[in-house]
Each structure stands twice: as structure tokens, then as C-alpha cells.
Amino acid sequence: MARTASLSGFPEWLPQERLVELHVLDTLRKTFELHGFSSIETRAVETVGQLLRKGEIDKEVYGLSRLQDDEGEPAKADRADPNALALHFDLTVPFARYVVENAGYLAFPFRRYQIQKVWRGERPQEGRAREFTQADIDVVGDGELPFRYDVEIALVIAEALSALPIPDFRLRINNRKLAEGFYRGIGLTDTAGVLRSIDKLEKIGAEKVAELLKSELGATDEQAALALQLATIRTEDTSFVAEVRALGVKDELLEEGLGELEQVIEAAVHRVPGKVVADLSIARGLDYYTGTVVETVLVGHEQLGSICSGGRYDALASKGNRKFPGVGLSIGVTRLVSRILSQEFATASRSVPTAVLVALNHDDSWSAAQDVAAQLRSRGIATEVAAKAEKFGKQIKFADRRGIPFVWFTDEDGKHQVKDIRSGEQVDADPAAWTPSDDDLYVRVTTA
């Protein structure tokens, strides 16, 4: 991987590493477009009021201000001003605003994918950066959005992740209605507070979560035990329904959530077997989730955290009485690429796109060499021309250092030959017809 960055939390890749990242991005883009998702890009900046309106953590948001005001004095940023500017920390909140502002121009249900940088003021560590790339897909409706899209989104993401050079993964899926209905059924009315406590289960453990439930939410020992018992249920099929009902809790919202989660898991077992589990410990801390919630882990790399998260949000986007319910998932591209590179799950076949270096016999042959390069490029072959007419051995060494597999020679009589510098084979070639093998034409990303 690249050397340690001079700014912690702002990763930069070396060229060969960047090619791996581009492979990941291209694979995701192709999968999303195969499923009919349109690409959009939103601005990097939102107002503070927009970013913080649904329970986000303000200490993780980067404010944006000028260094000087119009009079040339040091600018004083008012952090309490809801109209102050800040960098977006995810793509869901900006997307909700985008939908509201452009509703008259969009066809609903609107299917979008969005691949962009986001910024979050977290403590940098492996898998957590302050500047990182996310790849999101969402479907948003006008007034209503059929639950079937919750099922489809999970299947699309499972297909996209399966196409990447990563280890096996699991989508861990729950439903907020199920959880909130259960908590309500056992007498815990601050369901959002319970969800936030349960969301800390893997970080602090069951004992400390139970203490939080009792000290902060007034839960009894029995209520805390039942809440934690629900969070231990994890199945690879729909048997979780019977396990939840065996706990003896009755609530209408609980039943609705059970039915929805059952639909998702049932479809996943059929379409992407072994990739999805019902995990009733998944809570997702953000307040805007209202139904399906998802987190995704790499098997054997669970300490990395979730590589893909999201869920259903019914009230994030609205305009007067008009609601735009949606469901979406977000892949942490930078987190994934960091692990791919550090564990060498995949490597690029070379560090440059160039397949051919056209060598120079002497400095006056540079124009003719450019003619050869133009012919090769016209047929999609990435080509460079040497800058100096050094000895052929030095030009070949230059190509080798760059990772360029072929060197092109033209003698004084206009005869062309191409040399594979890996094998040493040199053959006659016509710049209007010669083509390298598919393996050499483009940079290939191969798995270990």
C-alpha cells in the first residue's frame, strides 16, 4: 500500500492500487446499471440544519467556512447557524434533499446510484477514514413505496458484492418495526433509546447494554433481559419468526415487522443462498430508519466493521404533505479497498494502462513514432512514445519499470517489429493490424 499519508484519515493510493479501486467502482457501476439504476451526483456541501435534522452526530460533521470575510478580517463561523455550510457525511441525506428539490422532474419510483466522496470526523483507523468513497443505491417512491423494493435492494447488493474480489460476506438484516414493536410489547416506550443502546451491543457487550437500559431508560431486569434475548436471535432462514414468537410478546407493529423480515429472508434464501442472515441484534443508530435495516460483514474480517449498511426510511424526504419513502444501501468503498489492498485479495496486472511503448531510433524519428502510436490508439491499444532516443536497452528498461509489456521498433526502412519484454519474443508487426492478447490489452485485476 501507499506510504503513510501526511494527513491521517485521508487515504491516497499508488497507481497500481488506484487501478484496483477503479475495478471495484466499475464493477459496482455495471451491476447497478444492469438493474436499472440511474447515476446522479449531489453537491459536496449541505446546510448544517439539513445534515443534523435526523439524529446525526454533529461532532463528526466538518463545517465549511472561508478563512476571511468580505472585509478581509478572519471569518467567524457560527456553528449554531442552521444555514452554515458543512461537508456531507453520507449520501442519503443529500439524496433526500435532491429528491424534494427535483421531484417535478423525476419519474417515481426513482432508482438511483451515487458514487462519491464523503467526509466524517472520526478517529482514523483501519476501515475508518475522514475522507472516503461510498457507493449507494436507493429506490424512492412518491407517497408510497411497495415493500418489494426492500427485498430487491438486498438482492442487488448481494449480487454486486459477489462480483468483487473480496472474501465471503453476510448481509445481516433486521427490521425496526419488529424491534420497536417488541420493545413496546414489553413496556419500553422509548424505543429509539432502546435501539441506540442495542446498537452498542457488539462494542460494549451485553452486560453494559443491560446497565444502559436500566440506568438511562428505566428498564427492569426482566425487560432488559428480554430486549437482549431478542438481540441474540440469528438464523439463516425464516425460523427466526418462531423464535421471536416463543418469547411470548404480543404487538401489532411486531407482527408487521416479522412479516416484512420474513419476506426478505425468504427471497434471499432462494436467490442468494448463504449470503443473508436474519440478525435481530442489528439496530442502526440513525433515527431516520423505519423498517428494514442492514449491515454487512466480511466473513473472517468482522473486526473491520460493516462494509455495507442502510435500510428503509419513510419520512426522511418530504415536501408539505407529500412524502417520499425510500430504501437504500451504502457500500463503504474505501473501507473495502483498504482491506483488499492490505490483505492482497487482488492485484492489478500492471501499474499503468499502457500496453505498448514505441521506441525511438533517433530524436528525428519522434514524429514517425507518434504516427505509429496514433494507429495503435485508434484501435484501442494504450500506447506511449519514448521521449528520448536512448540505447534500446535503456528504453526497454524504462518500459519494464513502468510495467509496459511490449516495446515497438521501427527500423530505417520502415519495417515494424514488436517485442514482448517478458518473454523476449520479437516478431514482425503491422501497426494497422497488430493487437495484443486480451490479457495484455487492458489492465487486469486478479484475485489472489
C-alpha positions in Angstrom: 0.0 0.0 0.0 1.0 3.7 -0.3 3.2 5.3 2.2 1.7 6.7 5.4 -0.4 9.8 4.5 0.8 13.2 5.7 -2.8 13.8 6.8 -4.2 11.0 8.9 -7.6 9.7 7.7 -7.2 11.0 4.1 -6.0 7.9 2.1 -4.2 8.2 -1.2 -3.4 5.2 -3.4 -0.4 4.4 -5.6 -1.2 4.0 -9.3 -1.4 0.2 -9.2 -3.7 0.4 -6.1 -5.8 3.0 -7.7 -6.4 0.6 -10.6 -7.8 -1.9 -8.1 -10.1 0.8 -6.7 -11.3 1.7 -10.3 -12.0 -2.0 -10.9 -14.2 -2.1 -7.8 -16.0 1.1 -8.8 -16.6 -0.1 -12.4 -17.9 -3.4 -11.2 -20.4 -1.7 -8.9 -21.4 0.7 -11.6 -22.1 -2.0 -14.1 -24.1 -4.1 -11.7 -26.2 -1.1 -10.6 -26.9 -0.1 -14.2 -27.8 -3.7 -15.1 -30.6 -3.4 -12.6 -31.8 -0.1 -14.0 -30.3 2.4 -11.5 -29.5 5.9 -12.9 -26.4 7.8 -11.8 -26.6 11.1 -10.1 -24.1 13.4 -8.2 -25.0 15.8 -5.5 -23.0 18.8 -4.2 -20.4 18.1 -1.5 -21.9 20.8 0.8 -25.2 21.0 2.7 -26.5 23.3 5.3 -25.9 22.3 8.9 -29.6 22.3 9.6 -30.2 19.8 6.7 -27.4 17.5 7.9 -28.3 17.3 11.6 -32.1 17.1 11.4 -32.4 13.4 11.8 -30.2 12.4 14.7 -26.8 12.6 13.2 -23.7 13.2 15.4 -22.6 16.9 15.0 -19.1 16.3 16.2 -18.5 14.1 13.2 -19.6 16.8 10.7 -16.9 19.0 9.1 -18.0 22.6 8.9 -17.1 24.8 5.9 -16.2 28.4 6.0 -14.0 31.0 4.4 -10.7 32.0 6.1 -11.6 35.7 5.7 -14.8 37.6 5.5 -15.6 40.2 2.8 -13.7 42.9 4.7 -10.6 40.8 4.9 -10.9 40.0 8.6 -10.7 36.5 9.9 -14.0 34.8 9.4 -16.0 33.7 12.4 -18.1 30.6 11.8 -21.4 30.4 13.7 -21.7 26.6 14.3 -25.2 27.1 15.7 -26.5 28.7 12.5 -28.6 26.1 10.7 -27.7 27.8 7.4 -24.0 27.4 7.9 -22.3 25.1 5.4 -20.8 21.7 6.1 -19.5 18.7 4.1 -21.9 15.8 3.8 -21.1 12.8 5.9 -23.2 10.3 3.9 -25.1 10.3 0.6 -28.6 9.6 1.9 -29.4 13.0 3.5 -28.2 14.9 0.4 -30.2 12.5 -1.8 -33.3 13.1 0.2 -32.9 16.9 -0.4 -32.2 16.2 -4.1 -35.4 14.3 -4.5 -37.5 17.0 -2.8 -36.0 19.8 -4.9 -36.3 17.8 -8.2 -39.5 15.9 -7.6 -41.2 17.6 -10.5 -38.6 16.2 -12.9 -38.2 12.7 -11.7 -40.2 9.6 -12.6 -41.2 7.6 -9.5 -40.3 5.1 -8.2 -36.9 6.7 -8.8 -33.9 4.3 -8.9 -30.6 6.0 -8.4 -27.0 5.0 -7.7 -24.4 7.5 -6.5 -20.7 7.1 -6.1 -19.0 10.0 -4.3 -16.6 11.1 -1.6 -18.0 11.9 1.8 -16.3 13.3 5.0 -16.7 12.3 8.6 -14.7 13.5 11.6 -13.9 10.1 13.0 -10.7 8.8 14.7 -8.7 7.3 11.8 -8.0 3.6 12.0 -8.1 0.7 9.6 -11.5 0.8 7.9 -12.3 4.3 9.2 -11.2 7.4 7.3 -12.1 11.0 7.4 -12.4 11.2 3.6 -13.8 8.2 1.9 -15.8 7.0 -1.1 -19.3 5.5 -0.8 -21.4 3.7 -3.4 -25.2 4.0 -2.7 -28.3 2.6 -4.4 -31.8 3.8 -3.4 -35.3 3.5 -4.7 -37.7 6.3 -3.7 -41.4 6.5 -4.2 -43.9 9.3 -4.2 -46.4 8.8 -1.4 -45.8 5.1 -1.1 -43.1 2.6 -1.9 -44.0 -1.1 -2.1 -42.1 -3.3 0.3 -40.9 -5.5 -2.5 -38.2 -2.9 -3.1 -36.7 -3.7 0.3 -36.3 -7.3 -1.0 -34.8 -6.2 -4.4 -32.3 -3.8 -2.9 -30.8 -6.6 -0.7 -30.6 -8.9 -3.7 -28.9 -6.3 -5.9 -26.3 -5.5 -3.2 -25.6 -9.3 -2.7 -25.0 -9.6 -6.5 -22.7 -6.5 -6.6 -20.6 -7.7 -3.6 -20.4 -11.2 -5.1 -18.7 -9.7 -8.2 -15.9 -8.0 -6.2 -12.5 -9.6 -5.3 -13.4 -10.0 -1.6 -13.9 -12.9 0.8 -17.3 -14.3 1.6 -19.7 -11.9 3.2 -23.0 -11.8 5.1 -25.9 -9.3 4.9 -27.2 -9.1 8.5 -30.8 -8.0 8.2 -33.3 -6.9 10.8 -36.5 -4.8 10.9 -37.0 -1.7 13.0 -40.8 -2.4 13.2 -40.0 -5.8 14.6 -37.7 -4.4 17.2 -39.8 -1.4 18.2 -42.9 -3.5 18.4 -41.2 -6.0 20.7 -39.9 -3.2 23.0 -43.3 -1.6 23.1 -44.8 -5.0 23.9 -42.6 -5.5 26.9 -43.4 -2.0 28.2 -40.3 0.0 27.0 -41.8 3.1 25.4 -38.6 4.9 24.4 -38.0 2.6 21.6 -35.5 4.9 19.9 -33.4 4.9 23.1 -33.5 1.1 23.3 -32.4 0.8 19.7 -29.4 3.2 20.3 -28.4 1.0 23.3 -28.8 -2.2 21.4 -26.7 -0.8 18.6 -23.8 -0.7 21.0 -24.0 -4.4 21.8 -21.0 -5.6 19.8 -18.9 -2.7 21.1 -19.5 -2.8 24.8 -21.2 -6.2 25.4 -24.5 -7.4 26.8 -23.8 -6.6 30.5 -23.1 -2.9 29.8 -26.0 -2.6 27.4 -28.3 -4.0 30.2 -26.9 -1.4 32.5 -27.7 1.3 30.0 -31.2 0.1 29.5 -31.8 0.1 33.3 -30.0 3.4 34.2 -31.0 5.5 31.2 -34.3 4.1 30.1 -35.7 2.8 33.4 -35.9 -0.9 32.3 -36.5 -3.6 34.8 -34.2 -6.6 35.0 -36.8 -8.6 33.1 -37.3 -6.0 30.4 -33.5 -5.7 29.8 -33.2 -9.5 29.7 -36.0 -9.8 27.1 -34.5 -7.0 25.0 -31.1 -8.7 25.0 -32.7 -12.1 24.4 -34.3 -10.7 21.2 -30.9 -9.5 20.1 -29.4 -13.0 20.3 -31.7 -14.4 17.7 -29.8 -15.1 14.4 -30.9 -17.5 11.7 -30.1 -18.3 8.0 -33.7 -19.0 7.2 -37.2 -17.9 8.4 -37.0 -19.9 11.6 -36.4 -16.6 13.5 -40.2 -16.0 13.3 -40.9 -18.9 15.6 -38.1 -18.0 17.9 -39.4 -14.5 18.4 -43.0 -15.7 19.0 -41.7 -18.1 21.5 -40.7 -15.1 23.7 -44.4 -14.5 24.2 -44.6 -10.8 23.3 -47.7 -9.5 21.5 -47.8 -6.3 19.5 -49.3 -5.3 16.1 -46.1 -3.5 15.0 -44.0 -6.5 16.0 -46.1 -8.8 13.7 -45.8 -6.3 10.8 -42.0 -6.3 11.2 -41.9 -10.1 11.4 -43.8 -10.4 8.2 -41.6 -8.0 6.4 -38.3 -9.5 7.5 -39.7 -13.0 6.7 -40.3 -11.8 3.0 -36.7 -10.5 2.7 -35.1 -13.6 4.2 -37.3 -16.0 2.2 -36.4 -14.4 -1.1 -32.7 -14.2 -0.2 -32.6 -17.9 0.7 -33.9 -18.7 -2.8 -31.9 -16.1 -4.8 -28.6 -15.7 -3.0 -28.3 -18.7 -0.6 -25.8 -18.4 2.1 -25.3 -14.6 1.7 -28.1 -13.3 4.1 -29.0 -13.9 7.7 -31.7 -12.6 9.9 -29.8 -10.9 12.8 -32.1 -9.3 15.4 -29.1 -7.5 17.0 -28.8 -5.1 14.1 -30.3 -1.8 15.1 -28.6 1.0 13.0 -28.3 4.1 15.2 -29.7 6.8 12.9 -33.2 7.9 13.6 -34.5 8.0 10.1 -34.7 4.2 9.6 -38.3 2.9 9.9 -38.3 -0.7 8.6 -35.7 -3.0 7.1 -32.1 -2.3 8.4 -29.0 -4.0 7.1 -25.3 -4.3 8.0 -22.8 -6.4 6.1 -19.6 -8.1 7.3 -16.7 -9.9 5.6 -16.5 -13.4 7.0 -13.3 -13.7 8.9 -12.9 -10.0 8.9 -15.7 -9.0 11.2 -13.4 -6.6 13.2 -13.4 -4.4 10.1 -17.0 -3.4 10.8 -19.9 -3.1 8.4 -18.9 -2.8 4.7 -22.4 -2.1 3.5 -25.3 -0.6 5.6 -28.7 1.0 5.2 -32.4 0.3 5.2 -35.9 1.7 4.8 -36.7 5.4 5.5 -40.3 6.5 5.2 -40.1 10.1 6.5 -36.6 11.4 5.6 -37.8 13.3 2.5 -41.0 15.3 2.5 -42.4 18.4 0.9 -45.5 19.7 2.7 -47.9 16.8 2.9 -46.0 15.0 0.2 -43.8 12.1 1.4 -41.0 10.3 -0.5 -40.4 7.0 1.3 -37.2 5.1 0.2 -35.0 2.2 0.8 -31.3 2.0 0.1 -27.9 0.6 0.9 -24.4 2.1 1.0 -21.2 0.3 0.3 -18.1 1.7 2.0 -15.8 1.5 -1.0 -12.7 2.9 0.7 -13.1 0.5 3.6 -13.4 -2.4 1.2 -10.5 -1.3 -1.0 -8.2 -0.8 2.1 -8.8 -4.4 3.1 -8.4 -5.7 -0.4 -5.0 -4.0 -0.7 -3.7 -4.7 2.8 -4.6 -8.4 2.6 -3.7 -8.6 -1.1 -7.0 -10.1 -2.1 -6.5 -8.7 -5.5 -3.7 -7.0 -7.6 -3.5 -5.2 -10.9 -1.5 -6.8 -13.6 0.5 -3.6 -14.2 0.6 -0.1 -12.7 -0.1 1.8 -15.9 -2.8 1.4 -18.6 -0.1 1.4 -21.3 0.3 -1.8 -23.3 3.0 -0.5 -25.8 6.0 1.8 -25.7 7.1 3.0 -29.1 10.9 3.2 -29.1 12.9 5.9 -30.9 15.8 5.1 -33.2 17.0 8.7 -33.0 15.4 12.0 -32.0 14.2 12.8 -35.5 12.0 9.7 -35.5 9.7 11.0 -32.8 7.1 12.3 -35.3 7.0 8.9 -37.1 6.7 7.2 -33.8 3.7 9.3 -32.9 2.2 8.2 -36.2 2.6 4.5 -35.1 1.2 5.3 -31.7 -1.9 7.0 -33.3 -2.6 3.9 -35.4 -2.4 1.7 -32.3 -4.5 4.0 -30.2 -7.2 4.2 -33.0 -7.8 0.5 -32.3 -8.0 0.9 -28.6 -4.4 0.0 -27.7 -3.0 2.2 -25.0 0.4 3.5 -26.2 3.2 5.8 -25.2 6.1 7.1 -27.2 9.6 7.3 -25.7 10.8 10.9 -25.0 14.5 10.3 -25.8 16.4 8.2 -28.3 18.5 6.4 -25.7 20.0 3.0 -26.4 17.3 0.4 -26.9 18.3 -1.4 -23.7 17.6 1.7 -21.7 14.2 2.2 -23.5 13.3 -1.4 -22.7 14.3 -1.0 -19.1 12.1 2.1 -18.9 9.2 0.1 -20.2 9.9 -2.7 -17.7 10.0 -0.2 -14.8 6.6 1.2 -16.0 5.2 -2.3 -16.3 4.6 -1.9 -20.1 4.6 -5.4 -21.6 5.5 -4.5 -25.3 8.1 -2.3 -27.0 7.6 -1.3 -30.6 10.6 -0.8 -33.0 10.7 0.7 -36.5 13.9 0.4 -38.5 15.3 2.9 -41.1 13.5 1.0 -43.9 10.1 1.4 -42.1 9.9 -2.2 -41.0 8.0 -2.7 -37.8 8.6 -5.2 -35.0 7.2 -5.6 -31.5 8.9 -7.2 -28.6 7.3 -8.9 -25.6 9.9 -7.8 -23.0 8.7 -10.5 -20.6 9.4 -13.5 -22.9 11.9 -11.8 -25.1 9.9 -12.8 -28.2 10.2 -10.3 -31.1 8.0 -10.5 -34.2 7.2 -8.5 -37.3 4.1 -6.4 -36.8 1.8 -4.0 -38.7 0.6 -1.0 -36.7 -2.7 -1.1 -38.6 -3.4 -4.7 -37.7 -1.4 -6.0 -34.7 -3.2 -6.4 -31.4 -2.0 -7.9 -28.1 -3.9 -10.6 -26.4 -7.0 -9.6 -24.4 -5.0 -10.3 -21.2 -2.4 -7.7 -22.2 -4.7 -5.2 -23.9 -6.1 -3.9 -20.7 -5.0 -3.9 -17.1 -6.5 -7.0 -15.4 -7.3 -7.2 -11.7 -6.8 -10.7 -10.5 -7.7 -12.3 -7.2 -5.1 -14.0 -5.0 
